[in-house]
């Protein structure tokens, strides 16, 4: 049923809201089959700003800086996947560069995911307009089933 699950993570605790649901799902599946869970983090910024006084300039990351960013993301994903491994899942990690929603949908197709499970901050109004909604773009722009887990309001305040 759900042999291949994609879980995009943004590196925040709020972004991990879907993990407990997937851990429970995997533990129920693991009696006869092993689910393959791919944890994905998308690096969307390829540059940073350097500010000196009132002047600022956008500078692309060097190859060495990009390698460090990817390594940090891989370490995070490996730590985030420990609970899934303990429930019997085969965990793969992947770091991608680009637009988050586009990359999530692309990877979901590449791995032939049966399910994309992700958290949503549940923004509305001006904050949704200002920040956009990656979850909404994945839902509307993709072809795979999507499980959206709303971040609990208590977690947002922490």
DAUR-V483914 format. One record per residue. N is the residue number from 1. PHI is phi in radians with two decimals (999 if undefined). PSI is psi in radians with two decimals (NA if undefined). D_FIRST is the distance of its C-alpha to the first C-alpha in whole Angstrom. Layout:
N/PHI/PSI/D_FIRST
N/PHI/PSI/D_FIRST
This chain:
1/999/-1.11/0
2/-2.08/1.42/4
3/-1.44/-0.59/6
4/-2.24/2.04/9
5/-2.10/2.32/10
6/-1.84/2.23/14
7/-2.17/1.79/16
8/-1.34/2.35/20
9/-2.22/2.51/23
10/-1.81/0.07/26
11/1.63/-0.04/28
12/-1.85/2.78/29
13/-1.12/-0.64/28
14/-1.10/-0.64/27
15/-1.20/-0.26/25
16/-1.59/0.18/23
17/-1.04/-0.47/22
18/-1.40/-0.34/18
19/-1.01/-0.81/18
20/-1.04/-0.61/19
21/-1.18/-0.70/16
22/-1.25/-0.64/13
23/-1.05/-0.75/15
24/-1.14/-0.76/15
25/-1.06/-0.79/11
26/-1.12/-0.71/11
27/-1.14/-0.54/14
28/-1.33/-0.51/12
29/-1.42/-0.46/9
30/-1.23/-0.01/12
31/-1.12/-0.67/13
32/-2.17/-0.44/12
33/-2.34/2.72/10
34/-1.82/2.20/11
35/-1.42/2.52/9
36/-1.81/2.06/12
37/-1.96/2.15/13
38/-1.81/2.10/16
39/-1.64/2.25/19
40/-2.18/2.36/21
41/-2.19/2.29/24
42/-1.83/2.18/26
43/-1.59/2.02/30
44/-1.77/-0.31/32
45/-1.86/2.13/35
46/-1.79/0.14/37
47/-2.58/2.92/40
48/-2.45/2.90/42
49/-1.77/2.42/46
50/-1.97/2.18/49
51/-2.03/2.30/51
52/-2.30/1.88/55
53/1.18/-2.15/57
54/-1.67/-0.14/56
55/-1.65/2.54/55
56/-2.51/2.62/51
57/-2.45/2.48/50
58/-1.54/2.18/46
59/-2.13/2.28/46
60/-1.20/2.58/43
61/-1.15/2.56/41
62/-1.35/2.93/43
63/-1.05/-0.68/41
64/-1.15/-0.73/41
65/-1.13/-0.72/40
66/-1.11/-0.68/37
67/-1.10/-0.73/36
68/-1.13/-0.70/37
69/-1.10/-0.78/35
70/-1.13/-0.72/32
71/-1.10/-0.73/32
72/-1.09/-0.73/33
73/-1.13/-0.72/29
74/-1.11/-0.75/28
75/-1.05/-0.79/29
76/-1.05/-0.82/28
77/-1.11/-0.70/24
78/-1.09/-0.70/25
79/-1.17/-0.74/26
80/-1.11/-0.47/23
81/-1.49/-0.07/21
82/-1.05/-0.74/23
83/-1.10/-0.67/21
84/-1.15/-0.73/17
85/-1.09/-0.69/19
86/-1.17/-0.36/20
87/-1.60/0.01/17
88/1.77/0.16/16
89/-1.47/2.65/14
90/-1.57/2.05/15
91/-1.88/2.24/17
92/-2.05/2.61/19
93/-2.17/2.55/21
94/-2.58/2.43/23
95/-2.05/2.30/26
96/-2.22/2.76/26
97/-2.09/2.29/30
98/2.55/-2.79/30
99/-1.26/2.17/29
100/-0.93/-0.89/26
101/-1.11/-0.76/24
102/-1.10/-0.75/25
103/-1.18/-0.68/24
104/-1.08/-0.82/20
105/-1.14/-0.66/20
106/-1.11/-0.84/21
107/-1.15/-0.68/19
108/-1.00/-0.71/16
109/-1.25/-0.71/17
110/-1.07/-0.71/18
111/-1.59/0.02/15
112/0.95/0.89/13
113/-1.09/2.46/11
114/-1.51/-0.34/8
115/-2.76/2.43/9
116/-1.94/2.13/13
117/-2.05/2.14/14
118/-2.58/2.78/18
119/-1.57/2.73/21
120/-2.28/2.42/24
121/-1.34/-0.23/27
122/1.21/0.56/28
123/-1.25/2.67/31
124/-2.54/2.98/33
125/1.12/-2.38/36
126/-1.14/-0.66/38
127/-1.17/-0.61/36
128/-1.18/-0.71/33
129/-1.13/-0.73/36
130/-1.25/-0.77/37
131/-1.66/-0.30/34
132/1.33/3.13/31
133/-2.42/1.81/28
134/-1.08/-0.75/25
135/-1.02/-0.77/22
136/-1.11/-0.72/24
137/-1.16/-0.63/24
138/-1.17/-0.77/21
139/-1.08/-0.82/20
140/-1.43/-0.50/22
141/-1.71/-0.14/22
142/-1.77/3.07/19
143/-2.04/-0.01/16
144/-1.77/2.66/13
145/-1.08/2.49/12
146/-2.18/2.24/14
147/-1.80/2.03/14
148/-1.84/2.25/18
149/-1.96/2.08/20
150/-1.30/2.35/23
151/-1.15/2.23/26
152/-1.03/2.49/27
153/-1.09/-0.51/31
154/-1.15/-0.59/33
155/-1.23/-0.55/31
156/-1.14/-0.57/32
157/-1.39/-0.38/36
158/-1.27/NA/36
